[in-house]
Amino acid sequence: MTGLIGLKVMRKERKMKQEDIANMLGVKNLKTVSRWETGKTNPNRKTIERLMDFFKCDYRDLFRNPSSGTGERGQPRPEKSSKPS
């Protein structure tokens, strides 16, 4: 199962805690957001729609894979600079 990796990224960009997302969505079990982000469970369709509306993103942004070669909102990741140790 794929987690909501993009949710974690967007949440952290806004300096939000998992608890903030849970409260915004009316989720009673605070571990639920963690389970979404790690792929242990997935939210229902209505919750995904609410997350997309809140973060002004689409489905792919929530479920994007960090190893796919794209960064935030599907933009190419900047190359890592290799500095001598």
C-alpha positions, 0 to 999 in steps of 0.5 A, spaced: 500 500 500 502 506 498 502 512 503 500 519 503 507 521 502 505 528 499 501 529 505 507 529 509 511 533 505 505 538 504 504 538 512 511 539 514 512 545 509 506 548 512 509 547 519 503 543 521 503 537 526 499 530 524 494 532 530 493 539 526 490 535 520 486 530 524 483 536 528 481 539 521 478 533 518 475 531 525 479 525 526 478 522 533 484 517 533 490 521 532 494 515 529 490 515 523 494 521 520 500 517 521 497 511 518 495 514 512 502 517 511 506 510 512 501 507 508 498 502 513 491 505 511 488 510 506 483 515 508 476 514 504 475 518 498 471 524 501 477 525 506 482 525 500 477 530 496 478 534 503 485 534 503 486 536 496 481 542 497 485 544 503 492 543 500 490 546 493 493 539 490 491 533 486 490 526 487 497 525 485 500 530 489 498 526 495 500 520 493 507 522 489 513 517 490 519 521 492 523 516 488 520 517 482 524 523 480 520 528 481 519 533 487 514 538 490 508 538 485 511 534 480 517 539 478 524 535 477 528 535 483 534 540 484 541 536 483 544 535 490 551 538 490 557 534 491 561 538 496 568 535 498 568 532 505 
